């Protein structure tokens, strides 16, 4: 939680994660919440590909969620 926008932007820029959230609950880290559909399984790794890989499998999408103290119940 922060009110300093410059520090929040730096946090977003420097954190290496598939989802970076600012001023909101970590419970928003779900496929359905990000518009990706239902979750079939849960993986704690950032790279979900195995076997032969091309550029598509070696890159990830970084989602950024900004909030004002929202929680998910």
PDB file of N, CA, C and O in Angstrom:
ATOM      1  N   UNK A   1       0.842  -1.169   0.000  1.00  0.00           N
ATOM      2  CA  UNK A   1       0.000   0.000   0.000  1.00  0.00           C
ATOM      3  C   UNK A   1       0.890   1.234   0.000  1.00  0.00           C
ATOM      4  O   UNK A   1       1.845   1.346   0.768  1.00  0.00           O
ATOM      5  N   UNK A   2       0.542   2.145  -0.881  1.00  0.00           N
ATOM      6  CA  UNK A   2       1.297   3.388  -0.952  1.00  0.00           C
ATOM      7  C   UNK A   2       0.438   4.495  -1.540  1.00  0.00           C
ATOM      8  O   UNK A   2      -0.516   4.236  -2.273  1.00  0.00           O
ATOM      9  N   UNK A   3       0.783   5.709  -1.215  1.00  0.00           N
ATOM     10  CA  UNK A   3       0.142   6.860  -1.846  1.00  0.00           C
ATOM     11  C   UNK A   3       1.130   7.580  -2.758  1.00  0.00           C
ATOM     12  O   UNK A   3       0.777   8.549  -3.430  1.00  0.00           O
ATOM     13  N   UNK A   4       2.365   7.098  -2.775  1.00  0.00           N
ATOM     14  CA  UNK A   4       3.417   7.706  -3.593  1.00  0.00           C
ATOM     15  C   UNK A   4       3.431   7.045  -4.976  1.00  0.00           C
ATOM     16  O   UNK A   4       3.939   5.934  -5.132  1.00  0.00           O
ATOM     17  N   UNK A   5       2.877   7.724  -5.966  1.00  0.00           N
ATOM     18  CA  UNK A   5       2.755   7.165  -7.313  1.00  0.00           C
ATOM     19  C   UNK A   5       4.120   6.844  -7.922  1.00  0.00           C
ATOM     20  O   UNK A   5       4.262   5.821  -8.593  1.00  0.00           O
ATOM     21  N   UNK A   6       5.112   7.680  -7.707  1.00  0.00           N
ATOM     22  CA  UNK A   6       6.447   7.447  -8.273  1.00  0.00           C
ATOM     23  C   UNK A   6       7.052   6.157  -7.721  1.00  0.00           C
ATOM     24  O   UNK A   6       7.655   5.385  -8.467  1.00  0.00           O
ATOM     25  N   UNK A   7       6.894   5.925  -6.434  1.00  0.00           N
ATOM     26  CA  UNK A   7       7.422   4.686  -5.842  1.00  0.00           C
ATOM     27  C   UNK A   7       6.647   3.471  -6.341  1.00  0.00           C
ATOM     28  O   UNK A   7       7.227   2.407  -6.557  1.00  0.00           O
ATOM     29  N   UNK A   8       5.354   3.627  -6.522  1.00  0.00           N
ATOM     30  CA  UNK A   8       4.545   2.528  -7.044  1.00  0.00           C
ATOM     31  C   UNK A   8       4.985   2.177  -8.463  1.00  0.00           C
ATOM     32  O   UNK A   8       5.103   0.997  -8.793  1.00  0.00           O
ATOM     33  N   UNK A   9       5.229   3.173  -9.301  1.00  0.00           N
ATOM     34  CA  UNK A   9       5.706   2.928 -10.667  1.00  0.00           C
ATOM     35  C   UNK A   9       7.057   2.226 -10.659  1.00  0.00           C
ATOM     36  O   UNK A   9       7.292   1.328 -11.467  1.00  0.00           O
ATOM     37  N   UNK A  10       7.941   2.622  -9.759  1.00  0.00           N
ATOM     38  CA  UNK A  10       9.244   1.967  -9.667  1.00  0.00           C
ATOM     39  C   UNK A  10       9.074   0.512  -9.235  1.00  0.00           C
ATOM     40  O   UNK A  10       9.728  -0.378  -9.780  1.00  0.00           O
ATOM     41  N   UNK A  11       8.204   0.268  -8.265  1.00  0.00           N
ATOM     42  CA  UNK A  11       7.915  -1.090  -7.811  1.00  0.00           C
ATOM     43  C   UNK A  11       7.428  -1.948  -8.978  1.00  0.00           C
ATOM     44  O   UNK A  11       7.910  -3.064  -9.171  1.00  0.00           O
ATOM     45  N   UNK A  12       6.481  -1.435  -9.749  1.00  0.00           N
ATOM     46  CA  UNK A  12       5.934  -2.166 -10.899  1.00  0.00           C
ATOM     47  C   UNK A  12       7.031  -2.457 -11.919  1.00  0.00           C
ATOM     48  O   UNK A  12       7.098  -3.560 -12.461  1.00  0.00           O
ATOM     49  N   UNK A  13       7.868  -1.496 -12.174  1.00  0.00           N
ATOM     50  CA  UNK A  13       8.930  -1.642 -13.168  1.00  0.00           C
ATOM     51  C   UNK A  13       9.983  -2.670 -12.735  1.00  0.00           C
ATOM     52  O   UNK A  13      10.494  -3.415 -13.570  1.00  0.00           O
ATOM     53  N   UNK A  14      10.304  -2.714 -11.459  1.00  0.00           N
ATOM     54  CA  UNK A  14      11.423  -3.538 -10.999  1.00  0.00           C
ATOM     55  C   UNK A  14      11.047  -4.943 -10.536  1.00  0.00           C
ATOM     56  O   UNK A  14      11.913  -5.815 -10.461  1.00  0.00           O
ATOM     57  N   UNK A  15       9.788  -5.176 -10.226  1.00  0.00           N
ATOM     58  CA  UNK A  15       9.387  -6.522  -9.786  1.00  0.00           C
ATOM     59  C   UNK A  15       9.270  -7.436 -11.002  1.00  0.00           C
ATOM     60  O   UNK A  15       8.603  -7.101 -11.981  1.00  0.00           O
ATOM     61  N   UNK A  16       9.924  -8.592 -10.928  1.00  0.00           N
ATOM     62  CA  UNK A  16       9.892  -9.571 -12.005  1.00  0.00           C
ATOM     63  C   UNK A  16       8.865 -10.639 -11.654  1.00  0.00           C
ATOM     64  O   UNK A  16       9.180 -11.620 -10.980  1.00  0.00           O
ATOM     65  N   UNK A  17       7.636 -10.440 -12.117  1.00  0.00           N
ATOM     66  CA  UNK A  17       6.554 -11.378 -11.818  1.00  0.00           C
ATOM     67  C   UNK A  17       5.527 -11.322 -12.938  1.00  0.00           C
ATOM     68  O   UNK A  17       5.480 -10.356 -13.700  1.00  0.00           O
ATOM     69  N   UNK A  18       4.712 -12.353 -13.034  1.00  0.00           N
ATOM     70  CA  UNK A  18       3.677 -12.372 -14.073  1.00  0.00           C
ATOM     71  C   UNK A  18       2.529 -11.425 -13.739  1.00  0.00           C
ATOM     72  O   UNK A  18       1.824 -10.977 -14.643  1.00  0.00           O
ATOM     73  N   UNK A  19       2.326 -11.111 -12.459  1.00  0.00           N
ATOM     74  CA  UNK A  19       1.321 -10.132 -12.045  1.00  0.00           C
ATOM     75  C   UNK A  19       1.907  -9.277 -10.937  1.00  0.00           C
ATOM     76  O   UNK A  19       2.373  -9.792  -9.921  1.00  0.00           O
ATOM     77  N   UNK A  20       1.881  -7.986 -11.137  1.00  0.00           N
ATOM     78  CA  UNK A  20       2.301  -7.042 -10.112  1.00  0.00           C
ATOM     79  C   UNK A  20       1.071  -6.238  -9.733  1.00  0.00           C
ATOM     80  O   UNK A  20       0.416  -5.649 -10.592  1.00  0.00           O
ATOM     81  N   UNK A  21       0.759  -6.217  -8.440  1.00  0.00           N
ATOM     82  CA  UNK A  21      -0.427  -5.482  -7.998  1.00  0.00           C
ATOM     83  C   UNK A  21      -0.029  -4.380  -7.029  1.00  0.00           C
ATOM     84  O   UNK A  21       0.872  -4.543  -6.205  1.00  0.00           O
ATOM     85  N   UNK A  22      -0.719  -3.261  -7.148  1.00  0.00           N
ATOM     86  CA  UNK A  22      -0.446  -2.106  -6.307  1.00  0.00           C
ATOM     87  C   UNK A  22      -1.749  -1.705  -5.624  1.00  0.00           C
ATOM     88  O   UNK A  22      -2.766  -1.486  -6.282  1.00  0.00           O
ATOM     89  N   UNK A  23      -1.707  -1.612  -4.305  1.00  0.00           N
ATOM     90  CA  UNK A  23      -2.842  -1.144  -3.498  1.00  0.00           C
ATOM     91  C   UNK A  23      -4.096  -1.996  -3.646  1.00  0.00           C
ATOM     92  O   UNK A  23      -5.207  -1.467  -3.634  1.00  0.00           O
ATOM     93  N   UNK A  24      -3.933  -3.285  -3.782  1.00  0.00           N
ATOM     94  CA  UNK A  24      -5.080  -4.190  -3.813  1.00  0.00           C
ATOM     95  C   UNK A  24      -4.664  -5.566  -3.304  1.00  0.00           C
ATOM     96  O   UNK A  24      -3.474  -5.834  -3.141  1.00  0.00           O
ATOM     97  N   UNK A  25      -5.621  -6.423  -3.055  1.00  0.00           N
ATOM     98  CA  UNK A  25      -5.379  -7.736  -2.478  1.00  0.00           C
ATOM     99  C   UNK A  25      -4.665  -8.669  -3.463  1.00  0.00           C
ATOM    100  O   UNK A  25      -4.912  -8.621  -4.668  1.00  0.00           O
ATOM    101  N   UNK A  26      -3.785  -9.511  -2.936  1.00  0.00           N
ATOM    102  CA  UNK A  26      -3.107 -10.508  -3.778  1.00  0.00           C
ATOM    103  C   UNK A  26      -4.077 -11.586  -4.236  1.00  0.00           C
ATOM    104  O   UNK A  26      -3.721 -12.395  -5.094  1.00  0.00           O
ATOM    105  N   UNK A  27      -5.276 -11.627  -3.700  1.00  0.00           N
ATOM    106  CA  UNK A  27      -6.268 -12.625  -4.093  1.00  0.00           C
ATOM    107  C   UNK A  27      -6.828 -12.363  -5.488  1.00  0.00           C
ATOM    108  O   UNK A  27      -7.599 -13.177  -5.998  1.00  0.00           O
ATOM    109  N   UNK A  28      -6.459 -11.249  -6.117  1.00  0.00           N
ATOM    110  CA  UNK A  28      -6.883 -10.981  -7.489  1.00  0.00           C
ATOM    111  C   UNK A  28      -6.005 -11.703  -8.507  1.00  0.00           C
ATOM    112  O   UNK A  28      -6.239 -11.586  -9.709  1.00  0.00           O
ATOM    113  N   UNK A  29      -5.004 -12.443  -8.049  1.00  0.00           N
ATOM    114  CA  UNK A  29      -4.099 -13.174  -8.933  1.00  0.00           C
ATOM    115  C   UNK A  29      -4.732 -14.511  -9.325  1.00  0.00           C
ATOM    116  O   UNK A  29      -4.359 -15.562  -8.806  1.00  0.00           O
ATOM    117  N   UNK A  30      -5.693 -14.453 -10.245  1.00  0.00           N
ATOM    118  CA  UNK A  30      -6.381 -15.656 -10.713  1.00  0.00           C
ATOM    119  C   UNK A  30      -6.740 -15.472 -12.182  1.00  0.00           C
ATOM    120  O   UNK A  30      -6.989 -14.352 -12.630  1.00  0.00           O
ATOM    121  N   UNK A  31      -6.767 -16.558 -12.919  1.00  0.00           N
ATOM    122  CA  UNK A  31      -7.059 -16.496 -14.351  1.00  0.00           C
ATOM    123  C   UNK A  31      -8.385 -15.829 -14.659  1.00  0.00           C
ATOM    124  O   UNK A  31      -8.476 -15.026 -15.587  1.00  0.00           O
ATOM    125  N   UNK A  32      -9.415 -16.152 -13.890  1.00  0.00           N
ATOM    126  CA  UNK A  32     -10.724 -15.552 -14.114  1.00  0.00           C
ATOM    127  C   UNK A  32     -10.724 -14.059 -13.877  1.00  0.00           C
ATOM    128  O   UNK A  32     -11.379 -13.316 -14.608  1.00  0.00           O
ATOM    129  N   UNK A  33     -10.007 -13.610 -12.876  1.00  0.00           N
ATOM    130  CA  UNK A  33      -9.932 -12.177 -12.561  1.00  0.00           C
ATOM    131  C   UNK A  33      -9.181 -11.398 -13.640  1.00  0.00           C
ATOM    132  O   UNK A  33      -9.435 -10.211 -13.847  1.00  0.00           O
ATOM    133  N   UNK A  34      -8.258 -12.072 -14.324  1.00  0.00           N
ATOM    134  CA  UNK A  34      -7.465 -11.407 -15.365  1.00  0.00           C
ATOM    135  C   UNK A  34      -8.066 -11.578 -16.757  1.00  0.00           C
ATOM    136  O   UNK A  34      -7.479 -11.144 -17.749  1.00  0.00           O
ATOM    137  N   UNK A  35      -9.234 -12.209 -16.828  1.00  0.00           N
ATOM    138  CA  UNK A  35      -9.875 -12.413 -18.119  1.00  0.00           C
ATOM    139  C   UNK A  35      -9.281 -13.547 -18.934  1.00  0.00           C
ATOM    140  O   UNK A  35      -9.425 -13.578 -20.156  1.00  0.00           O
ATOM    141  N   UNK A  36      -8.615 -14.478 -18.266  1.00  0.00           N
ATOM    142  CA  UNK A  36      -7.954 -15.584 -18.960  1.00  0.00           C
ATOM    143  C   UNK A  36      -8.752 -16.874 -18.908  1.00  0.00           C
ATOM    144  O   UNK A  36      -8.284 -17.898 -19.406  1.00  0.00           O
ATOM    145  N   UNK A  37      -9.934 -16.859 -18.326  1.00  0.00           N
ATOM    146  CA  UNK A  37     -10.751 -18.060 -18.230  1.00  0.00           C
ATOM    147  C   UNK A  37     -10.484 -18.813 -16.950  1.00  0.00           C
ATOM    148  O   UNK A  37      -9.679 -18.392 -16.119  1.00  0.00           O
ATOM    149  N   UNK A  38     -11.168 -19.932 -16.799  1.00  0.00           N
ATOM    150  CA  UNK A  38     -11.059 -20.745 -15.588  1.00  0.00           C
ATOM    151  C   UNK A  38      -9.677 -21.383 -15.482  1.00  0.00           C
ATOM    152  O   UNK A  38      -9.002 -21.623 -16.483  1.00  0.00           O
ATOM    153  N   UNK A  39      -9.287 -21.642 -14.273  1.00  0.00           N
ATOM    154  CA  UNK A  39      -7.999 -22.287 -14.028  1.00  0.00           C
ATOM    155  C   UNK A  39      -8.174 -23.802 -14.035  1.00  0.00           C
ATOM    156  O   UNK A  39      -9.037 -24.339 -13.341  1.00  0.00           O
ATOM    157  N   UNK A  40      -7.364 -24.472 -14.809  1.00  0.00           N
ATOM    158  CA  UNK A  40      -7.398 -25.930 -14.877  1.00  0.00           C
ATOM    159  C   UNK A  40      -6.479 -26.513 -13.810  1.00  0.00           C
ATOM    160  O   UNK A  40      -6.841 -27.479 -13.138  1.00  0.00           O
ATOM    161  N   UNK A  41      -5.315 -25.943 -13.655  1.00  0.00           N
ATOM    162  CA  UNK A  41      -4.345 -26.402 -12.663  1.00  0.00           C
ATOM    163  C   UNK A  41      -3.593 -25.214 -12.113  1.00  0.00           C
ATOM    164  O   UNK A  41      -3.722 -24.100 -12.622  1.00  0.00           O
ATOM    165  N   UNK A  42      -2.823 -25.438 -11.095  1.00  0.00           N
ATOM    166  CA  UNK A  42      -2.064 -24.360 -10.467  1.00  0.00           C
ATOM    167  C   UNK A  42      -0.588 -24.680 -10.604  1.00  0.00           C
ATOM    168  O   UNK A  42      -0.146 -25.783 -10.284  1.00  0.00           O
ATOM    169  N   UNK A  43       0.159 -23.714 -11.076  1.00  0.00           N
ATOM    170  CA  UNK A  43       1.600 -23.861 -11.194  1.00  0.00           C
ATOM    171  C   UNK A  43       2.260 -22.702 -10.474  1.00  0.00           C
ATOM    172  O   UNK A  43       1.835 -21.555 -10.609  1.00  0.00           O
ATOM    173  N   UNK A  44       3.288 -22.998  -9.719  1.00  0.00           N
ATOM    174  CA  UNK A  44       4.005 -21.936  -9.020  1.00  0.00           C
ATOM    175  C   UNK A  44       5.209 -21.456  -9.817  1.00  0.00           C
ATOM    176  O   UNK A  44       5.918 -20.548  -9.382  1.00  0.00           O
ATOM    177  N   UNK A  45       5.445 -22.054 -10.975  1.00  0.00           N
ATOM    178  CA  UNK A  45       6.557 -21.605 -11.810  1.00  0.00           C
ATOM    179  C   UNK A  45       6.073 -20.535 -12.781  1.00  0.00           C
ATOM    180  O   UNK A  45       4.896 -20.487 -13.135  1.00  0.00           O
ATOM    181  N   UNK A  46       6.978 -19.695 -13.196  1.00  0.00           N
ATOM    182  CA  UNK A  46       6.628 -18.618 -14.113  1.00  0.00           C
ATOM    183  C   UNK A  46       6.580 -19.121 -15.555  1.00  0.00           C
ATOM    184  O   UNK A  46       5.799 -18.612 -16.360  1.00  0.00           O
ATOM    185  N   UNK A  47       7.391 -20.098 -15.884  1.00  0.00           N
ATOM    186  CA  UNK A  47       7.446 -20.632 -17.236  1.00  0.00           C
ATOM    187  C   UNK A  47       6.651 -21.935 -17.277  1.00  0.00           C
ATOM    188  O   UNK A  47       6.990 -22.891 -16.580  1.00  0.00           O
ATOM    189  N   UNK A  48       5.603 -21.977 -18.085  1.00  0.00           N
ATOM    190  CA  UNK A  48       4.700 -23.119 -18.082  1.00  0.00           C
ATOM    191  C   UNK A  48       4.930 -24.092 -19.236  1.00  0.00           C
ATOM    192  O   UNK A  48       4.143 -25.022 -19.416  1.00  0.00           O
ATOM    193  N   UNK A  49       5.980 -23.902 -20.013  1.00  0.00           N
ATOM    194  CA  UNK A  49       6.238 -24.761 -21.166  1.00  0.00           C
ATOM    195  C   UNK A  49       7.347 -25.758 -20.843  1.00  0.00           C
ATOM    196  O   UNK A  49       8.272 -25.460 -20.088  1.00  0.00           O
ATOM    197  N   UNK A  50       7.233 -26.930 -21.424  1.00  0.00           N
ATOM    198  CA  UNK A  50       8.249 -27.970 -21.270  1.00  0.00           C
ATOM    199  C   UNK A  50       8.514 -28.579 -22.642  1.00  0.00           C
ATOM    200  O   UNK A  50       7.649 -28.542 -23.518  1.00  0.00           O
ATOM    201  N   UNK A  51       9.692 -29.133 -22.828  1.00  0.00           N
ATOM    202  CA  UNK A  51      10.035 -29.724 -24.119  1.00  0.00           C
ATOM    203  C   UNK A  51      10.586 -28.669 -25.070  1.00  0.00           C
ATOM    204  O   UNK A  51      11.102 -27.643 -24.626  1.00  0.00           O
ATOM    205  N   UNK A  52      10.477 -28.919 -26.406  1.00  0.00           N
ATOM    206  CA  UNK A  52      10.987 -27.947 -27.382  1.00  0.00           C
ATOM    207  C   UNK A  52      10.287 -26.596 -27.213  1.00  0.00           C
ATOM    208  O   UNK A  52       9.068 -26.535 -27.057  1.00  0.00           O
ATOM    209  N   UNK A  53      11.068 -25.523 -27.245  1.00  0.00           N
ATOM    210  CA  UNK A  53      10.493 -24.195 -27.016  1.00  0.00           C
ATOM    211  C   UNK A  53      10.915 -23.220 -28.096  1.00  0.00           C
ATOM    212  O   UNK A  53      12.055 -23.227 -28.558  1.00  0.00           O
ATOM    213  N   UNK A  54       9.977 -22.388 -28.484  1.00  0.00           N
ATOM    214  CA  UNK A  54      10.239 -21.276 -29.384  1.00  0.00           C
ATOM    215  C   UNK A  54      10.097 -19.977 -28.616  1.00  0.00           C
ATOM    216  O   UNK A  54      10.001 -19.978 -27.389  1.00  0.00           O
ATOM    217  N   UNK A  55      10.082 -18.873 -29.341  1.00  0.00           N
ATOM    218  CA  UNK A  55      10.016 -17.563 -28.691  1.00  0.00           C
ATOM    219  C   UNK A  55       8.723 -17.399 -27.892  1.00  0.00           C
ATOM    220  O   UNK A  55       8.729 -16.754 -26.844  1.00  0.00           O
ATOM    221  N   UNK A  56       7.622 -17.968 -28.364  1.00  0.00           N
ATOM    222  CA  UNK A  56       6.338 -17.848 -27.649  1.00  0.00           C
ATOM    223  C   UNK A  56       6.412 -18.489 -26.265  1.00  0.00           C
ATOM    224  O   UNK A  56       5.871 -17.947 -25.302  1.00  0.00           O
ATOM    225  N   UNK A  57       7.075 -19.633 -26.161  1.00  0.00           N
ATOM    226  CA  UNK A  57       7.184 -20.332 -24.879  1.00  0.00           C
ATOM    227  C   UNK A  57       8.205 -19.685 -23.943  1.00  0.00           C
ATOM    228  O   UNK A  57       8.142 -19.893 -22.731  1.00  0.00           O
ATOM    229  N   UNK A  58       9.124 -18.922 -24.472  1.00  0.00           N
ATOM    230  CA  UNK A  58      10.179 -18.317 -23.655  1.00  0.00           C
ATOM    231  C   UNK A  58       9.831 -16.911 -23.170  1.00  0.00           C
ATOM    232  O   UNK A  58      10.622 -16.292 -22.459  1.00  0.00           O
ATOM    233  N   UNK A  59       8.681 -16.409 -23.539  1.00  0.00           N
ATOM    234  CA  UNK A  59       8.273 -15.077 -23.090  1.00  0.00           C
ATOM    235  C   UNK A  59       7.028 -15.182 -22.216  1.00  0.00           C
ATOM    236  O   UNK A  59       6.262 -16.139 -22.324  1.00  0.00           O
ATOM    237  N   UNK A  60       6.838 -14.208 -21.366  1.00  0.00           N
ATOM    238  CA  UNK A  60       5.659 -14.163 -20.506  1.00  0.00           C
ATOM    239  C   UNK A  60       4.998 -12.798 -20.631  1.00  0.00           C
ATOM    240  O   UNK A  60       5.612 -11.826 -21.072  1.00  0.00           O
ATOM    241  N   UNK A  61       3.750 -12.750 -20.238  1.00  0.00           N
ATOM    242  CA  UNK A  61       3.014 -11.496 -20.200  1.00  0.00           C
ATOM    243  C   UNK A  61       3.036 -10.987 -18.770  1.00  0.00           C
ATOM    244  O   UNK A  61       2.776 -11.745 -17.835  1.00  0.00           O
ATOM    245  N   UNK A  62       3.344  -9.713 -18.594  1.00  0.00           N
ATOM    246  CA  UNK A  62       3.340  -9.119 -17.269  1.00  0.00           C
ATOM    247  C   UNK A  62       2.054  -8.322 -17.115  1.00  0.00           C
ATOM    248  O   UNK A  62       1.833  -7.343 -17.828  1.00  0.00           O
ATOM    249  N   UNK A  63       1.203  -8.744 -16.178  1.00  0.00           N
ATOM    250  CA  UNK A  63      -0.026  -8.022 -15.879  1.00  0.00           C
ATOM    251  C   UNK A  63       0.245  -7.066 -14.732  1.00  0.00           C
ATOM    252  O   UNK A  63       0.981  -7.396 -13.802  1.00  0.00           O
ATOM    253  N   UNK A  64      -0.347  -5.885 -14.798  1.00  0.00           N
ATOM    254  CA  UNK A  64      -0.224  -4.895 -13.725  1.00  0.00           C
ATOM    255  C   UNK A  64      -1.642  -4.502 -13.326  1.00  0.00           C
ATOM    256  O   UNK A  64      -2.451  -4.102 -14.163  1.00  0.00           O
ATOM    257  N   UNK A  65      -1.929  -4.624 -12.029  1.00  0.00           N
ATOM    258  CA  UNK A  65      -3.255  -4.256 -11.515  1.00  0.00           C
ATOM    259  C   UNK A  65      -3.090  -3.134 -10.496  1.00  0.00           C
ATOM    260  O   UNK A  65      -2.366  -3.265  -9.509  1.00  0.00           O
ATOM    261  N   UNK A  66      -3.781  -2.029 -10.763  1.00  0.00           N
ATOM    262  CA  UNK A  66      -3.767  -0.881  -9.854  1.00  0.00           C
ATOM    263  C   UNK A  66      -5.079  -0.857  -9.089  1.00  0.00           C
ATOM    264  O   UNK A  66      -6.134  -1.113  -9.669  1.00  0.00           O
ATOM    265  N   UNK A  67      -5.032  -0.555  -7.809  1.00  0.00           N
ATOM    266  CA  UNK A  67      -6.252  -0.494  -7.017  1.00  0.00           C
ATOM    267  C   UNK A  67      -6.218   0.629  -5.999  1.00  0.00           C
ATOM    268  O   UNK A  67      -5.260   1.396  -5.907  1.00  0.00           O
ATOM    269  N   UNK A  68      -7.290   0.696  -5.246  1.00  0.00           N
ATOM    270  CA  UNK A  68      -7.423   1.682  -4.166  1.00  0.00           C
ATOM    271  C   UNK A  68      -7.819   0.996  -2.870  1.00  0.00           C
ATOM    272  O   UNK A  68      -8.644   1.517  -2.119  1.00  0.00           O
ATOM    273  N   UNK A  69      -7.239  -0.167  -2.601  1.00  0.00           N
ATOM    274  CA  UNK A  69      -7.538  -0.893  -1.377  1.00  0.00           C
ATOM    275  C   UNK A  69      -8.596  -1.968  -1.520  1.00  0.00           C
ATOM    276  O   UNK A  69      -9.123  -2.447  -0.516  1.00  0.00           O
ATOM    277  N   UNK A  70      -8.924  -2.364  -2.759  1.00  0.00           N
ATOM    278  CA  UNK A  70      -9.944  -3.393  -2.971  1.00  0.00           C
ATOM    279  C   UNK A  70      -9.494  -4.735  -2.397  1.00  0.00           C
ATOM    280  O   UNK A  70      -8.304  -5.048  -2.362  1.00  0.00           O
ATOM    281  N   UNK A  71     -10.468  -5.511  -1.953  1.00  0.00           N
ATOM    282  CA  UNK A  71     -10.210  -6.874  -1.489  1.00  0.00           C
ATOM    283  C   UNK A  71     -11.163  -7.812  -2.230  1.00  0.00           C
ATOM    284  O   UNK A  71     -12.198  -7.384  -2.740  1.00  0.00           O
ATOM    285  N   UNK A  72     -10.808  -9.065  -2.281  1.00  0.00           N
ATOM    286  CA  UNK A  72     -11.659 -10.087  -2.893  1.00  0.00           C
ATOM    287  C   UNK A  72     -12.075 -11.037  -1.779  1.00  0.00           C
ATOM    288  O   UNK A  72     -11.226 -11.583  -1.075  1.00  0.00           O
ATOM    289  N   UNK A  73     -13.338 -11.227  -1.625  1.00  0.00           N
ATOM    290  CA  UNK A  73     -13.816 -12.097  -0.546  1.00  0.00           C
ATOM    291  C   UNK A  73     -14.185 -13.452  -1.060  1.00  0.00           C
ATOM    292  O   UNK A  73     -14.608 -14.312  -0.286  1.00  0.00           O
TER     293      UNK A  73
END
